[in-house]
Amino acid sequence: MTQKRRIFLNIIATYGRSLYALAIGLFTARWALQALGKTDYGLLGVVGGLSGIVAFLNTLLASAVGRFYAVNIGAAQKDGNSGTGLEECRRWFNTAFVIHALLPLALVVIGYPCGIWAIKSFLTIPYDRVVDCIWVWRWTCISCFVSMVTVPFQAMYTAKQEIAELTIYGFVSATLNAGFLYHMILTPSVWLVKFVAWTSVVSIVTQVLIGIRAVLKYPECKFKAEYMMCMHRIQEICKYAYARFVANLATTMSTQAKAILVNKYMGPDYNASMTVGTSLSNHSMTLSTSLSSAMWPAIANKAGEGNAKAVMELSFVVCRIGSVLILIFGLPLILEIHEVLILWLETPPPFAAEVCCAIILSTVFQKMTDGYWMAILGFGHGVVYYSHRSCLGGFLMIAISWLLFAAGLGMWSIVIGLFSMGVILVIVRLHAGRKLINFLPSYWLKTVFLPIVLLSIATCVVGIIPRFFMGASFLRVVVTTTACEFVFVPLVWLAVLNDSERAFLTKKWHDVWTRYSARK
């Protein structure tokens, strides 16, 4: 299978999973709010959010492990020495397994009592819900522990660019969780602990099955005692993970800080607003996230081969198309956000619309430079330099939001802070890209920023027209969305895609049509 065909297959598979998760998520978030109630739904967000540091470490370690897998696979492909590449990946797998077996133990020993203290003494939690929140935290810790231990197995799927197989597990997990939420709607009860227990068990079983399958499928995933304690590889993974840790620390801290600031200044009902706004905005980003997941191993492979031109081409594809895939749903959603929330939740929490829009806009800014960090991390040059500077946006977001809350701006503090974080991150990435990998800001402005801005303005101008002659309704949401896409899709083809991307998509469409015609 060719590189482009494999990337295309991975993108289609992850898009399919994301679209399914999007469709399911639009229903399940409403069901969860109905079944749990505003208070428990808000508590689920703030208590479950305490595990953010674990999920964050899980993500960055998976990235570190996957990066070394993918780079070594790329180097082996360049040299035509698959045996050496296999053995090298096996060494990295064993090293990663040792790290992921020991680190979760330390996190549980340190993190579990800290979470209990926060629930009992720091967060604003109704007295009669404290015990349930402690059980939520326990189940969350168990699920996080298993997910960290299985990281080396999942990372091999990604490094091999066989992401499509992972989508099956995603489909099954999403369906099981949706079924349980529907049962919650039909059977009124106090569901907070039971719901978290169910989702944790589904996650644990899924992770274990992925690990077993990886051992059976990939010869690299074989245990050798002599490979497990290679200090050089442990240091390399830890160094790379440190760089990712610094880069993502501020983002994770800002996520937790948002929930805590809202909880302390506004109360748990406004945490429900944050949870709803974040959930809806995340659904609008699923396609873009899928693209990044599918493209990252290909970029790392090309970096391992030393093919700088291919790395640059793939990186700017991520910047352009990643932004487009947020805006294709994000623009009509922003224009009709209040009506969408009413149709979705009937009585949405206050300020959920504004939070959702702020997250979408902030993420669009970040996605326009996502290819930069992939290229920097793929080559491995100056990753610490980049990481130290990329954390500025998140820390400044915390400071800005805190000051604005203290000044009495309420939830607008979060909106302004989110927007500021996106802008600052773009500036930092452009500077680091110019210094470390010679990505010129002028080229980015010409091929990414200006086309995306003009595309967004033209789409919004057309999308706002229905508001002048239609009242708020489901029909207006449909008309607005249709009008937006009528302008958006042709402009993407004409103004955002380059010649090679248009030729590739045309060829794919021609191949599909030829096969269809032959069957007839």
Residue pairs with C-beta under 8 A, 6 or more apart in sequence:
1 9
3 298
3 301
4 504
6 161
6 298
7 161
7 294
7 295
7 298
8 508
9 164
10 161
10 162
10 163
10 164
10 293
10 294
11 290
11 291
11 294
11 295
12 164
13 163
13 164
13 167
14 163
14 164
14 167
14 290
14 291
14 293
14 294
15 287
15 290
16 167
17 167
17 170
17 171
17 290
18 286
18 287
18 289
18 290
19 286
19 287
20 170
20 171
20 174
21 170
21 174
21 283
21 286
22 283
22 286
24 174
24 175
24 177
24 178
25 174
25 279
25 282
25 283
26 283
26 344
27 178
27 181
28 177
28 178
28 181
29 276
29 279
29 280
29 344
29 345
30 344
30 345
31 181
31 182
31 184
31 185
32 41
32 44
32 181
32 184
32 195
33 41
33 272
33 276
33 345
34 185
35 181
35 184
35 185
35 188
35 191
35 195
36 44
36 184
36 191
36 192
36 195
38 268
38 269
38 272
38 349
39 126
39 129
39 268
39 269
39 272
40 129
40 132
40 190
40 191
40 192
41 272
41 275
42 268
42 269
42 270
42 271
42 272
42 274
42 275
43 125
43 129
43 133
43 136
43 192
43 268
43 271
44 136
44 192
44 195
44 196
44 275
45 259
45 271
45 272
45 274
45 275
45 278
46 123
46 259
46 260
46 263
46 268
46 271
47 119
47 123
47 125
47 133
47 136
47 137
47 140
48 136
48 140
48 196
49 255
49 256
49 259
50 115
50 118
50 119
50 137
50 140
50 256
51 115
51 137
51 140
51 141
51 144
52 252
52 255
52 256
53 111
53 252
53 256
54 107
54 111
54 141
54 144
54 148
55 144
55 147
56 248
56 249
56 252
57 103
57 107
57 148
57 245
58 144
58 147
58 148
58 151
59 248
60 241
60 244
60 245
60 248
61 96
61 99
61 100
61 103
61 148
61 151
61 237
61 241
62 151
62 154
62 155
62 158
63 244
63 377
64 237
64 240
64 241
64 244
65 92
65 96
65 100
65 151
65 152
65 155
65 237
66 155
66 158
66 159
66 296
66 297
66 300
67 240
67 300
67 377
67 378
67 380
68 92
68 96
68 233
68 236
68 237
68 240
69 89
69 92
69 93
69 155
69 156
69 158
69 159
69 160
69 220
70 158
70 159
70 296
70 297
70 300
70 301
70 304
71 300
71 301
71 303
71 304
71 378
71 380
72 85
72 88
72 89
72 92
72 304
73 85
73 89
73 159
73 160
73 301
73 304
74 300
74 301
74 302
74 303
74 304
74 305
75 85
75 304
75 305
76 82
76 84
76 85
76 86
76 88
77 85
77 301
77 304
77 305
78 304
78 305
78 306
79 85
86 219
86 220
89 156
89 159
89 220
90 219
90 220
90 221
90 222
90 224
90 227
91 227
91 230
91 233
92 233
92 237
93 152
93 156
93 220
93 221
93 222
93 227
94 223
94 224
94 227
94 228
94 230
95 227
95 228
95 230
95 233
95 234
95 237
96 151
96 152
96 155
96 237
97 152
97 223
97 228
98 228
98 229
98 234
99 234
99 237
99 238
100 148
100 149
100 150
100 151
100 152
101 149
103 148
104 144
104 145
104 148
104 149
107 144
107 145
107 148
108 141
108 145
111 141
112 137
112 138
112 141
115 137
115 141
116 134
116 137
119 125
119 130
119 133
119 134
119 137
120 130
120 134
123 260
123 263
124 263
124 264
124 267
124 268
125 133
125 268
126 268
129 192
132 190
132 192
132 193
133 192
135 193
135 196
135 197
136 192
136 193
136 196
139 193
139 196
139 197
139 200
140 196
140 200
142 200
142 204
143 199
143 200
143 203
143 204
146 203
146 204
146 207
146 208
147 203
147 207
149 207
149 211
150 207
150 208
150 210
150 211
152 221
153 210
153 211
153 214
153 215
153 221
154 166
154 207
154 210
154 211
154 214
156 214
156 218
156 220
156 221
157 163
157 165
157 166
157 210
157 214
158 166
158 293
158 296
158 297
159 297
159 300
160 218
160 297
161 297
161 298
161 301
163 293
163 294
163 297
165 213
166 210
169 206
169 209
169 210
172 206
173 202
173 203
173 206
176 202
177 198
177 199
177 202
180 195
180 198
180 199
181 195
184 191
184 195
214 221
215 221
215 222
239 384
240 377
240 380
240 383
242 384
242 387
243 377
243 383
243 384
243 386
243 387
244 377
244 383
244 387
245 387
246 384
246 387
246 388
246 390
246 391
247 373
247 386
247 387
247 390
247 391
248 391
249 391
249 394
250 390
250 391
250 392
250 393
250 394
250 395
250 397
250 398
251 391
251 393
251 394
252 394
253 394
253 395
253 398
254 394
254 395
254 397
254 398
254 417
254 421
257 397
257 398
257 401
257 402
258 274
258 401
258 414
258 417
259 271
259 274
261 401
261 402
261 405
261 413
261 414
262 270
262 271
262 273
262 274
262 411
262 414
263 270
263 271
265 405
265 410
266 410
266 411
269 349
269 350
270 349
270 350
270 351
270 411
272 349
272 352
273 348
273 349
273 350
273 351
273 352
273 355
273 411
274 352
274 355
274 414
276 341
276 345
276 348
276 349
276 352
276 355
276 356
277 351
277 352
277 353
277 354
277 355
277 356
277 358
277 359
278 355
278 356
278 359
280 333
280 340
280 341
280 344
280 352
280 356
281 330
281 355
281 356
281 357
281 359
281 360
281 363
282 359
283 329
284 326
284 329
284 330
284 333
284 360
285 326
285 330
285 360
285 363
287 325
287 326
287 328
287 329
288 322
288 323
288 325
288 326
288 363
288 367
290 325
291 318
291 321
291 322
291 325
292 318
292 322
292 370
292 374
295 314
295 317
295 318
295 374
296 374
298 314
299 311
299 314
299 315
299 318
299 371
299 374
299 375
299 378
300 374
300 377
300 378
302 310
302 311
302 314
302 378
303 311
303 375
303 378
303 379
303 380
304 378
308 379
308 437
311 375
311 378
311 379
312 375
312 437
312 439
314 371
314 374
315 371
315 372
315 374
315 375
315 439
316 371
316 444
316 447
316 448
317 371
317 501
318 370
318 371
318 374
319 367
319 368
319 369
319 370
319 371
319 372
319 444
319 448
320 447
320 448
320 451
320 452
320 496
320 497
321 496
322 367
322 368
322 370
322 371
323 364
323 367
323 368
323 448
323 452
324 452
324 455
324 492
324 496
326 360
326 363
326 364
326 367
327 364
327 452
327 455
327 456
327 459
327 488
328 485
328 488
328 489
328 492
330 360
330 364
331 456
331 459
331 460
331 463
331 484
331 488
332 463
332 477
332 480
332 481
332 484
332 485
333 340
333 356
333 360
334 357
334 360
334 361
335 460
335 463
335 464
335 467
335 480
335 484
336 476
336 477
336 480
336 481
337 353
337 356
337 357
338 353
338 472
339 472
339 473
339 474
339 476
339 477
340 477
341 348
341 352
341 353
341 356
342 348
342 472
343 474
343 477
350 411
351 410
351 411
354 411
354 412
354 415
355 411
355 414
355 415
355 418
357 415
358 414
358 415
358 418
358 419
359 418
361 418
361 419
361 422
362 418
362 419
362 421
362 422
363 422
364 422
364 452
365 422
365 423
365 425
365 426
366 422
366 425
366 426
368 426
368 444
368 448
368 449
368 452
369 425
369 426
369 429
369 430
369 433
369 444
372 429
372 430
372 432
372 433
372 437
372 439
373 386
373 390
373 429
375 433
375 437
375 439
376 382
376 383
376 386
376 432
376 433
376 436
376 437
377 383
379 436
379 437
381 436
381 437
382 432
382 435
382 436
385 432
385 435
385 436
386 432
386 436
389 428
389 431
389 432
390 425
390 428
390 429
390 432
392 424
392 425
392 428
393 420
393 421
393 422
393 423
393 424
393 425
393 428
394 421
396 420
396 421
396 424
397 417
397 418
397 420
397 421
398 417
400 413
400 416
400 417
400 420
401 413
401 414
401 416
401 417
402 413
403 413
404 412
404 413
404 416
404 417
405 413
407 413
409 416
430 439
430 441
430 444
433 439
433 441
433 444
434 440
434 441
447 498
451 495
451 496
452 496
454 491
454 495
455 488
455 491
455 492
455 495
455 496
458 487
458 491
459 484
459 487
459 488
459 491
460 484
462 483
462 484
462 486
462 487
463 480
463 481
463 483
463 484
463 487
464 480
465 483
466 476
466 479
466 480
466 483
467 476
467 480
470 476
470 479
493 502
497 505
